[in-house]
């Protein structure tokens, strides 16, 4: 397209720029995390290589963001509500990126992305479940201290296994769905109790593939699946 003499070309999701040999991770301009669905597409492609050394997923959702936005709008109408929410997510993204650069710099693989308007998702491989959980607890504390609102997480690990590319999307979606369902459950329970979470971490533990030699995608078990 052209505008006042300038020519701009927008890349479509999944499009590889000329000269790039591999896929591209698209950055979310607000949070500076990997944008969805770029995160998902990349991880599904990489999953068969990663699960042999354990695959970890953590999903975080900002606590009480709607109430925070309402409060900010009441205190300062110039924030327009959503601007306060955007500022909060910008901070959460920056804190997550800084945490990953320090805490995940020496692991075999890690990527941090967006997962909805007020959610982040972290994937890693090459460390133990307990160490990953410890690091997510640290991220949770960091956001609680340094962000306008805390962020609660759910996490799980897929034990070392063999997954062919044909199964990768189903295995990925099963793992992410289990973690997201746990996060939704603890959030909903807090609402039923009359409030919201203030930076909690829920751990599903290690999940396993029931039959790694199956001719169809194996069933995943353990940790509340």
PALUM-835871 format. One record per residue (C-alpha): x, y, z. Coordinates in steps of 0.5 Angstrom, whole numbers, padded with zeros to 4 digits, always signed. Layout:
N
XYZ;...
END
This chain:
225
+0000+0000+0000;+0002+0007-0001;+0001+0013+0004;+0004+0020+0002;+0010+0017-0002;+0012+0011+0003;+0011+0004+0001;+0009-0001+0006;+0008-0008+0006;+0005-0012+0011;+0007-0019+0012;+0001-0024+0013;+0001-0029+0019;+0005-0035+0017;+0008-0032+0011;+0016-0032+0011;+0020-0026+0009;+0024-0026+0003;+0031-0029+0005;+0029-0033+0011;+0030-0040+0011;+0026-0042+0017;+0019-0040+0020;+0018-0033+0023;+0016-0031+0030;+0012-0025+0030;+0012-0020+0036;+0006-0018+0039;+0007-0010+0039;+0004-0009+0046;+0007-0014+0050;+0014-0015+0046;+0012-0023+0047;+0011-0028+0041;+0004-0027+0038;-0001-0032+0037;-0002-0036+0033;+0005-0035+0031;+0007-0038+0038;+0002-0044+0037;+0005-0046+0030;+0012-0045+0031;+0011-0050+0038;+0007-0055+0034;+0013-0055+0029;+0018-0056+0034;+0014-0061+0039;+0017-0067+0036;+0024-0065+0037;+0022-0062+0044;+0018-0067+0048;+0024-0072+0048;+0027-0068+0054;+0021-0066+0057;+0016-0061+0055;+0013-0055+0060;+0008-0051+0059;+0005-0045+0063;-0001-0040+0062;-0001-0034+0066;-0008-0029+0067;-0008-0023+0070;-0012-0022+0076;-0017-0017+0077;-0015-0013+0071;-0023-0011+0069;-0023-0008+0076;-0017-0005+0076;-0019-0002+0069;-0025+0001+0072;-0022+0004+0078;-0017+0007+0073;-0022+0010+0069;-0026+0013+0075;-0019+0016+0078;-0017+0019+0071;-0022+0019+0065;-0016+0020+0061;-0014+0013+0061;-0020+0011+0057;-0020+0005+0061;-0017+0000+0056;-0011+0005+0056;-0010+0003+0063;-0010-0005+0061;-0006-0004+0055;+0000-0001+0060;-0001-0007+0065;+0000-0012+0059;+0006-0008+0057;+0009-0008+0063;+0007-0016+0064;+0010-0017+0057;+0017-0013+0059;+0017-0017+0066;+0016-0024+0062;+0021-0022+0057;+0027-0020+0062;+0025-0026+0067;+0026-0031+0061;+0033-0028+0059;+0035-0029+0066;+0032-0035+0068;+0031-0039+0062;+0038-0037+0058;+0041-0044+0059;+0036-0048+0058;+0035-0052+0051;+0029-0049+0049;+0024-0043+0051;+0019-0038+0048;+0014-0034+0051;+0008-0031+0048;+0001-0028+0048;-0005-0032+0049;-0011-0028+0049;-0012-0021+0051;-0009-0021+0058;-0006-0028+0058;+0002-0030+0057;+0004-0037+0055;+0011-0040+0057;+0014-0046+0054;+0021-0049+0055;+0024-0056+0055;+0031-0058+0057;+0030-0058+0065;+0026-0062+0070;+0019-0060+0072;+0021-0058+0079;+0026-0053+0077;+0021-0050+0071;+0015-0050+0077;+0020-0046+0081;+0022-0041+0076;+0015-0040+0074;+0014-0038+0082;+0019-0033+0081;+0016-0030+0075;+0009-0030+0079;+0013-0026+0085;+0016-0021+0080;+0010-0019+0076;+0006-0019+0083;+0012-0014+0086;+0013-0010+0079;+0006-0010+0075;+0000-0006+0077;-0004-0013+0077;-0001-0020+0079;-0002-0025+0075;-0004-0033+0077;-0001-0039+0073;-0002-0046+0072;+0003-0051+0069;+0004-0058+0067;+0010-0062+0064;+0009-0067+0059;+0014-0073+0060;+0020-0075+0056;+0016-0079+0050;+0016-0080+0042;+0011-0076+0038;+0011-0076+0031;+0009-0070+0027;+0002-0072+0025;+0001-0072+0033;+0004-0066+0034;-0002-0061+0034;-0007-0066+0038;-0001-0067+0043;+0000-0059+0044;-0007-0058+0044;-0009-0063+0049;-0003-0060+0054;-0005-0053+0053;-0012-0055+0054;-0011-0058+0060;-0007-0052+0063;-0012-0047+0061;-0017-0051+0064;-0014-0051+0071;-0013-0044+0070;-0020-0043+0069;-0022-0047+0074;-0018-0044+0080;-0020-0037+0077;-0027-0039+0077;-0027-0042+0084;-0024-0035+0087;-0030-0031+0083;-0035-0036+0087;-0032-0035+0093;-0033-0027+0092;-0026-0025+0090;-0020-0026+0085;-0014-0029+0086;-0007-0025+0087;-0002-0028+0084;-0003-0036+0085;+0001-0042+0082;-0003-0048+0080;+0001-0054+0078;-0002-0060+0075;+0005-0064+0075;+0008-0069+0070;+0003-0072+0064;+0005-0078+0060;+0003-0081+0054;-0001-0087+0055;+0001-0091+0049;+0007-0089+0045;+0007-0094+0040;+0000-0093+0038;-0002-0092+0031;-0007-0087+0033;-0005-0081+0037;-0004-0083+0044;-0008-0081+0050;-0005-0077+0055;-0006-0078+0063;-0004-0076+0069;-0004-0069+0073;-0012-0068+0072;-0013-0070+0065;
END
